[in-house]
Amino acid sequence: MKYATLTRTAMTSILRNKTRSFLTTLGVIIGVLSVILLTSIGNGLTVFVEQEFQDLGSNLLIVTPGEIVSKEGGFNSQNAALSFATSKLTLADSEALSRAGYPITAAVPLIGVNGEARNEGLKRQGMVVGTTAEYAIVRNTPAAKGRFLTAADVGGNRKVVVIGDKIAEVLFPGKNPVGQSITINNTRFEVIGVAEKKAAGGFGGPDIDSFMYVPISVARSTLGNDKLMEILVQAGSKSAITETQNLITRTLSKRLDAKDFAVTDQTEILATIQTILGTLTVGLAGIAAISLVVGGIGIMNIMLVAVSERTREIGLRKALGATPTNIMMQFLIESAALSTLGGLIGIGLGILGTLGIRAFFPATPALNSILLAFGVSLATGIVFGVFPARKAAQLSPIEALRYE
C-alpha cells in the first residue's frame, strides 16, 4: 500500500472524529505554547537586563572600597556594609585617576547617603548622591527637565539638586519641579532638573529613579559624609577595558593597599546575570516540556481506543492483503499527524501570546525554541503512537473479523 494512500486514510479517520482529534491534540498545544511563552519571557529578561546595563553607561568600570563584588561577579552583601563604612577611597583618588590619561576618559567620584526629601508636607525616601557634572555622561543620565549639575555648581558649593523621576512624582504631582525648593535631611536645595527615567532597580539593584544628585562639594560639607561610595571610570573604548582596568589598579596601588579597593567591569556582572537567566530559561522550558509528555500519553490513550473501535476494520484490511507494516504505518501516521497539528497550533498561539506580552515586556521568541518545541511534539506523537500501532499490526485478521 502506498504512503499517499495510508496518509489519506489516516487523515480521513482524524477528520471523521474532529472533536476527539482536537481534544487529543490539546495537551500538545498547551505544551508547545508553554515552551514558547516561557522561553520568550526568559529571552526577554536577558534583553531587558542588557538594555538596563547599556542605559547605565558603556565602557564603564566601577572602583569600590574593599571586596564588594565577588570574583564571580556577584554582589558580596556580607562585605558591602563593612566596606562602605570603612571606605578609604577619597576625592584625591578620583582626581589621580582623572590625571592618569588614556584610556581613562573620565573618573567620577560618588558619595552616597540615605536621605528624605520633603516639600509642603510630602516626603519621599531616596539616595542622596554627591557627584560631579561628568556623572551625566558616564552613567548616561541626562536631565529630562531643566539641567544636570555643572562644574560651576560643584566649584561654587551650590545647594542645588537634580531629582529622580519618582521623587518628582511624589513631591511635585502634576507640577514642574524645576525652580522649586525641597528639604533634604534638614538642608534646603533648589531643584535645577529632573533626571531621565531609568526604570531600574530590579534584580536587587538600586532604585535609580529615587536618586537625588547634589554637588559632591555640598555632600561633603553639608550632608556630613566624606567617604566615597565608588568611583565610576569610563574607558576610551570597549577594546580598552582590560588596559583601563590595569591602569586603575596601578594608579590606586600607589595610594592604597590592594585590599582597600576593587575594580569591577560591568560586563562581568552582566555575564553572570545572563548565565543565571539562561539557566532559568532552560529550567522553565524543561518544566513546560513535561506537558508535552502528558500530551503524548493522551495521544497514546486515544489511539488505543481507536484500535479497539476499528478492530473489524483492521481485520478486513488484513483480509484484503494489508500487511502488518501497512497497518502499523497507518496508525503511526495518524498519531504523528495529531501531534504535528497540535504543534503547529501551539506555535501559532505561542507567537501571538508573545506579541501580546511584548506590549508590556520585551518578550523575544527564539527560533531554536520554536523548532525544538515542534520537534519534541512530533517525536512525542511518534513515540507514543508506536505501542497502539504495534498492537493494531499484531491483530489476527480472523480474530479481528470476529470482534464485536
Disulfide bonds with the S-S distance in Angstrom:
none
